[in-house]
Amino acid sequence: MQPDPSERAPCNGLTSLQPTLPSADYWHADAYRRDLDAIWYRSWLMVCREADIAEPLAFRTVRIGSQEIVMLRDETGALRAFHNTCRHRGSQLSQESAERLKARLLTCPYHAWSYSLRGDLVRVASKSLPEGFDKADYTLYRLALSVWRGFVFVNLAEHPDGSAESSFDRASGDLSNWPLESLVTGHRLTKVMNCNWKIFWENFNECLHCPGVHKDLSRLVPIYGRGLMARHDDPEWARHADNDAPEFSGRLRAGAETWSRDGHAHGPVFSGLTPAERAAGRARPSGSVQNAFGR
């Protein structure tokens, strides 16, 4: 019998001293603008569930960096995305985060320029128009929109690559057995963190802080209580390679079946999952934290 390749893997820790990013990359305005231009303004970003804008004339707005976006469902049922900006003097078309339009028009509250739900300028308030003015030249700025299994993604790039699905990291896992299309939003929690996005991202990908900060979580996932996220984060993991106890394997504590606060399932169980997929919900993968949406 061949040994499991994962059991021959080295420790996930650094083997040599490596520099971190310069401190200015976490606070300087120029560094933030570079992040926006290089990452957030050219990647597919999930903005809402398709069911959140299920009915014709429903819309949602979202902010990405300095850019405000409105997603809507037009009268034919098609989803569309635009910059939330009037072409006249740049006013916000909508200040609401989610609502349903009262008419088949997006009307600017400042000077009443009105646009069809396809983004075409159809009406202006001016009593006279200058020679050469053509409404067709003043459509809303459209954005690429992609729907994947009930999730709505937008991309601010002028010519985005592929679709949302084509940008995923396939190695992160196969979600084909999960009934993603039928999910609905049960609760929405918004939290604004006064920090650069990289600080949160880096914090999410380590658990050195878990024993002191996330005590309940560390009791649910005992390996977190050791300041580790996976078996191979331990420099001496080989000493416990055959020990499947939660504090070494990364599984939930004995008796826990899911990642709720008390470890118990409180909702319906997805019926189409394989035994391995059910087991994966009770154990941390052997590698580092993985994100099904890549990037």
N, C-alpha and C positions, 0 to 999 in steps of 0.2 A: 504494500500500500504506500502510495506516495504521500509525503507530508503536505498538509494544507499550505499553499504558497503564502497565505496571510500570516502563518505562524513563523515564517522565516523573515518576515518584514522587519526592518530596523525600527528603532524608536522614532517617533514623529518629531522629536525635538531637534533643535539646531546642533550641528556638530562643530560649528565654528562661530565666532563672534560676527554678527551682521549688523550694519547700521540701520536705524529706522529712518523714516521720512524726516526731513527738516521740520522743526516746529512750525515754521511759517506756513507749511502746507495745510495746517489745521486751522489757521485763523486769518491769513492774509486774503484780502479781497481778490487779488490777481490769481492766486492759486485756486480759489473757489470758481472763478470764471473759467479757468482752464478745465477744471473738473466738469463744469456744465457743458462746455463746448465739446470735450473729448468723449464724455460718457453719457450724460443725461439728455443731451440734445441730439444724440445720434443712435440711441438704443431703443428697442421696443420695451415699453413700460406698461405694466398692468395698471389700469385706472379704475375699473369697476367691474361688476358682474353684468352680463347682458340682461339678466332679469331685473336689474335696478332701473333700466330704461326700457321696459318691456312694451309699453303702450305707445302708439303714435302720438307725437307732440311732447313726449317725456324728454327731459334733458338733465344732465349733470354737468357741473363745472369742476375743474381741478387745476391746481397750480403746480407747475414743474419749474423750479428755479424762479426766474422772473417772468415766466410765460404763463398766461392764463388760457385755459382751453375749455371749450364747451362741446360736449358730446350729446347728440340728440337722435331721436328716431323720427324720420320724416313721415309724411302722410301715407306713403306707400309701404312703410315698415322697414325701410333701409336705415342703417346706422351711418351717421356721418360725424366728422370732427372738424372743428374750426378753431382758429385763434379767437378768443373772446374779446375781439377788438373791432370797433366800427371803422370802416375805411374813410370816414369823413374827418374826424379829429381825434380818433384813437380812444374814444370813450369805451368803457365796459358795456358790452351788450347786455349782460346779465350779472347782477350782484348776488343772485341766489345760488346756493350750492346744489340744489335739486328741486325740481318743480315740474309742472306740466304747462306748456304754453296755452294761452287762451285763444290763440288764432294760429293760422298756418304761416306765421311770419315771425321773424326775429326783428324786433324794432328797438333801435337805440333810444334810450331814455333822454339823451341829450338834445339831439336835433331831429329825431324821428326818422332817420334813414331806416328803411325796412328791407329785409332780405327774405327771400324764400328759404325754405328748409333745405334747399340744395345749395344755398350760399349765394344765389344771384341777387343783385340789387334790383328791386322792383319799384321802389317809391322813394322820393326825396321830398323834403318840406319846402325847398326853395320855390319862390314864386316864378322865377325865371332861371334858365340854365344857360351857361355860356356856350358859344358856338364850339362845336367839336366834342362836347361832353357826351360820352356814351356810357350808359349804365353797365354795359357788358365789360367795361374796363375796371370796374370797382366791385368785383365779387369779394366775398370774404376769403381770407387766407385759409385754404384747406390743409388738413393734416392727414397723413396716412393712418388708417385704422385697420386693425386686424382682430378677428374674433377666433379664439381657440377654445373649444369645448366650454362655452359659456363665459369665458373671461374676455374682457375687452382691453385691447392694447392700443396705444398710439405711439407714433414715432415723429419727432419734430424735424428730422433730417429732410432736406429738400428732395433727395433721391434715396430713400432708405433701402437697405439690403433685404431682400426676401420678405418673409412674413414673421410674425411673432414665433410661430412654431419652428421655423428654420433657425432661429437664434438659440434654441434651448440646448442645454448640455445633456445629451442623450445618456451619458454615463451616470447621471444622477439617479436614474430609476425609470421604470416603466409604469405609467399611471393608467394604462388602458383598462384595467379592471375596476378603477374607481369611478363611480357615477357622477363625474364632475358636472355634466350638463344639467342634471336635475337639481343641483344644490341651489338654495336660495339664501339670502342674507338674513340671518336670525338676529344679529346684534352688530352694531357698529360702534367701535371705540376709537376716538381720535386723540392722539397724544402728540403734542408739539415739544420737541426736545431742543433746548438752547445749546446746540453743539454742532460742529461740523459733521457731515454725514459719515465721514471715515471713522470718527471716534466711536459712533454707535456700531458701525459695521465690524470694526476690530474687536470691540467688546463682545459682540454676539458670537464671534468665532473663537473664544477662549473661555475657560471656566476657572481660571485662577481666582476670580472674585467670588465664585459661587458659594464656598463654605461660609463666607462672612456676610454676603449680601442676599443670597437666595437660599435661606435655611430650609424652607418648606420644599423647594425643588430638590435640594440636596438630600433630603430624607426620601423623596420619591425616587430619585435616581442616585443611588449611593456612590457611584463613581464620581459624581459631581462633588460630593462631600470631600473627596480627596483632591479637589482642584484639577481634575482630569476630565476629558470628554470622551475618551476611548481607551481601550486596552493598551494600544501602542503609544499612547502619550506618556506612559510610565517608563522611565529609563530601565527599570528592572522588571519589565513585563514578563520576560521569559520565566522568571521564578514562579509566576502564577499562570502560566500559559494553559494549564489543564484545569484551572479553577473557574467554574462557571458561576460562582457567587456574584451577585449584582455589583459589589464594589470593585470587582475585577473585570467582569464581562461587559458592563455597561447596561445590563438589563434593568428594568424597573424593580423596585423592592418586592420581596415575596408577597404574594396576594394582590398586587396591583395589576390592573389589566389595561389601563390607558393613562394618558398624561393629564388627567384632570387633577384638581387640587387634592381630592381624597383617593385618587387612583382607581375609582370605579367609573364604569360607563354609564352615562345618564341619558343617552339617546339611542335611536335605532342603530343596529349594526349593519354595515354594508354587506349585502348577501353574496355579492359576486367575487369577493376576495379569496385568494388562495390561502391555504394554511400558512405558507411562508410569508405572505403579505400581512396576515393577521399577527404573526410572530414578530414581524419587523416593527409593528406598532408598540411592542413591549421591550424593544432593545435598540440601543444606539448602534448604527453601522460601525464596522471596524475602522473605517477611515475618519477623516475630519468631517466637520459639518458640511452637508451637501444641500444645495438649493435646486429644486426641480426646474426652476426657470433660468438657471445658468447666470451668465453675466456677473 
